[in-house]
Amino acid sequence: MQIGIVAQQDNPRAASLAGDIRDAVAVPVVVDEATAGTLDVTGVPVERMAACDLVVSIGGDGTFLYAARGIGPTPIMGVNLGEVGFLNATAPENAVSTVRRTIEQHDAAGDGAIQTQDISRLRATGDGWTLPPALNEVAIMAPQRGPGGGLTIEVRVDGSLYTGGHADGVLVATPAGSTAYNLSEGGPLVHPDVSGMVLNEMCATNGMGPLVIDPDAVVTVRADGAESVAAVSDGRIHRELDPPVVTSVSTDAPPVRIAGPEIDFFAALGKLE
């Protein structure tokens, strides 16, 4: 078995905990390049950790999203050093013991499997382009929001018209991502055990309210009326496109496989108050 560790950059506590885990387990461990300098070891790019049996993300949801983008189907365990940490179910004081238990589980399983909870991701595609899978949300946005900005949009669900008009943009969120950008745009909270997608206009003029739709649906967003359109995956991967832009969003991307304890949604929710 081999473990990869990705720690939040410029966070001494995260780097220290990465060192504690590395020293406490009797299996090979690789760490990300930024953390490696702090620990005085050789690091590897996160993408190389796709060959590991488990990746441990230490930090907040941003660190988790960064690690998950690079490792494909490799199970990931989130250690929460952030304020909320919806995706990070392991407390820092339990990190070493939880990693050890996961190693024991791996060794005891005849096929070396690790028990995981699968979380759906979104795939956004257009004419000749595809965004990296999004665990939280896909946003189709104007380069400028507010007065003088925005887009002319048309939103369809499985081909049927849902809404159209003027808006700053459109969000399609997963249940896991309902607590992120979607919530700040007035969208509903959705428990991660609920299968579905959240469709949410951003500051629409005479638009429709947010809608939870079937997870197998395909959302199509046509955007025009601005010099450019931004397609954004999880708030970090941007693609600038020339309008008119037609984007299809669905849940046919490979899921993220989360290892460790189950996510306590309501405990994390309480930290938002």
Protein Blocks (a to p, Z undefined) as FASTA:
>chain_A
ZZdddddehilklmmmmmmmmmmpccdcdddfklmmmnopacddfklmmmpmbdcdeddf
klmmmmmmmnomaccddddfbfnommlmbdfklmmmmmmmmmmmmmmpmnlpacdddddd
dddddehiacdddfkbccdddfbgcehiacdddddeehiafbgcddfbdcdddfklmmmm
mmmnopacddfkbgcdddddehiahiacdddddfkbccddddehiabdcddeehlaccdd
dddddddddfkbccdddehjdddfklmmmmmZZ
